[in-house]
Amino acid sequence: TWRAIIIGGVPIFALSALSLFYSTIDIPIVEAVSGAEVVGWYSLAYRWVSIPIFMTTIVCTAFLPRLSALASSSPDGFAHLTNRALMMVLAVNIPASAGMVMVAGDLVDLIYGADFENAVILMQLLAPFVSLVAINTVMGTALVASDRHKRYIWVAAAAALFNPPFTILAARFADRRYDGNGAIGAAVATVCTEIFITVCALRMSQR
C-alpha cells in the first residue's frame, strides 16, 4: 500500500514543487534587482490580490471527490461539475480582480500611507492573476481527478523553466524604466506565466 501511495504521489509532488518554484522565484529576483524595499511593495500587493483565492481552494477541495467518482463513470456529469466549479470561482474572482484595480489606490492610502504608494500599480497589474489562478486551479483539479495530470506536469515544468529568465529581464527593464521599481516587470512576468498555464490547462481540459 505504501509503495502504491509513494509511486502514485510522485507526480502530484512534482506538480506541487514546480508550481511553488515558478510562483515564488520572483521574490528573490526582485530583491536582487531592486532591493528589499521594493520586495515589501511587491509582497504587499501579492497579499491583497491573493485574498479571494480562498474561494477557489474551498470549491476545489469540496468538488474533488465527486469529480474523481464521475471521471470514469459519467463523462458528461464530470464536464458539467467541472464547469460548475469554474463558474463558482469566477463569480467571486472576476469581480474581486476588477474591484482591486479600482480601489487599490484608496486602499493603500487609507491603510499604509504614502510610503507604500508604489504598491498600487503592482496591485493593479497583479489583479488579473487572481482569476487566472482560479481557472488554473479548477482545471488542474479536473486533470488530477481524471488522471490526466501527468501531461500537466510538463506545462508546470515549462513555466518553471522560462519564468525565471523572463522575470529577470522584465525586472531589470522595469528597474531602469520606472525609477528602481523592478517589481513592475516581475508582476507582468507573473501574469504572463499564468496566462500561458491557463491556455495550456484549458486546451488539455477541452475533451
N, C-alpha and C positions, 0 to 999 in steps of 0.2 A: 504493500500500500504506500509506504513512504517513498519507495523508488518511483512509483507512478506519479505521486504528488510532486516530487522534485523535478522529474523529467518534464511533466506537464506544466510546471510552473516556470521553467526556464524562459519560454517565450514571453510570458507576462512580465517577468523580472527584467528581461532585456528591453521590452517596450517602455516600462516604467523608468528604467535607468536612462535610456536615450531621451525620453521626454523631459526628465529632470535636468539633464545636461543642457539641451538646447534652450530650455526655458529659464535657466539661471545663469548661464555663462555670460550674459550681457552685463551683469553687475560688476564682476571683476574687470571686464573690458572697459566699462565706463570709468571705473576708479583709476585704471592705468592711464587712460587717455585724458580725463578731465579732473580727476581728484575726488576726494571724499565728500566735499560739499555738494557736488553735482549728483553723486550717488544718493545723498539724502533727498534731493528733489525727486530723483527718479524712483526711489523706494516709496516715497510718499504717494506719488502718482499711482504706482503699482498697487499699493494697498487699497486705495479708494476705488479704482476701477475694478478690482478683483472681488469686491464685496458681493455683487449679485451672483457670482459663480456658485454660491452655496445652494441655490435653487437647482442648478444642473446636477450637483452631487446628490442631492436628495432624490431627484427624479430617476437618475441612472441607477442608484442603489435600490430603489423600490421596483424598478422595471426589469432589472437584470434576470432575476429568477424566472419570471414569466416569459421573457424573451428567449431564454435558454430552452424552456419547455416547448415553445412554439417553433423554434428554428427548424427542427426536423419533422414535426408533425403537421404544421399548418403554415406554409409559406405566406399565404395571404394574411393570416392573423398576425404573423411576425411583422410583415411590412406595415400593416395597419397600426400595430402597437409602437413600432419604431417611429412612424410619422407622428403619432400622438405625443410621444415623448419629446420629439423635436419641436412640435408646436407649443408644448407647455413651457419648455425652457426659453424659446424665443419670445414668447408672450411676455416674459419678465425681462429678458436681457436686452432686447432691442430698445424698448422704452428707457431702460437703465442707461444704455450707451448714449442715446440721444440726450437724455437728461444730464448726463455727466458733461457732455460738450457744452451745454447751455449754462450750467450752474458752477462749473469749475472755478471760474474767476471769483465769484461771490463767496463760494465755499472756502477757498484758500484764504481770501482776505479776512473773512469772519473768524476763522479758527486759528490760522497760523500767522497772519500778518504779512507785511511786505517782504520779510526775509525769505519767504517761500514763493514769491510771485512767479519765479521761473518754473515752478512745478505745474502751473496752469496749462501751458502749451503741451506739456508732457501728458497730462491727464486727458486733454482733448485728442492728442494723437493716439493714445492707447485705448480710447473709448471703444473703437470697433473690435479690439482684442477680446472683449467680453463676449460678444455674440459669436465670434469665430471659435473661441474655446468651447462655447456651449454646443455648437454644431459638431466640432471635432470629438467632444466627449460622448455625445449621443451616438455618433456614427462609430466611434471606436468601441463603445459598449455593444452595439449591434454586431460588429465584426467579431468581437470576443464571444458573444452569445451563440453565434452561428459557426464558430470555429474557423473563421477566415482571418484571424488576426495576424497570422504569420506573414502574410503579404504586407500588412500594415506596418510591421516592424521595419521593412525596407524603406518605407516613407519616413519613419522616425529617424532611421539611420541617415537618410539623405539630408533631412533637416539638421541633424547634429553635425553633419559634415560641412554644409555650406553656410550655416548660420554664423559661426564664429568669424570667418574671414569677412563675410558681408557686414557683420556688426562692427568689426574693427575699421573697415573702410568708411562705413557710414558715420561712425562716431568721430573719426579723425576729421572727416569733411565738415561735420556739424560743429566740431570744436573750433575749427578755423573760421567757419562762416558765421556762427552765432555766439561770438564772444565767450568761448570756452564751455558752452553747453553741449558737450558731446552726447548727452543723453537723448537729444532730439534725434540724432542719427540712430541710436540704439532702439528708440521707440519705433521708428519707421521700419527698421530691420525686423523687430519682433512681430509687427503686424504683417509684414510681407511673408514671414515664415509661416504664420498661422493661416494666411490665405493659401499658400502652397499646400499645407497639410489639409485644409478644408476641401480644396479642389480634388486632391487625391482620395480623401475619405469618401466624398460624395460619389466619385466615379466607381470606387470599389463597392459601394453600397447600393448602386443602382439596381443590380439584379435582385 
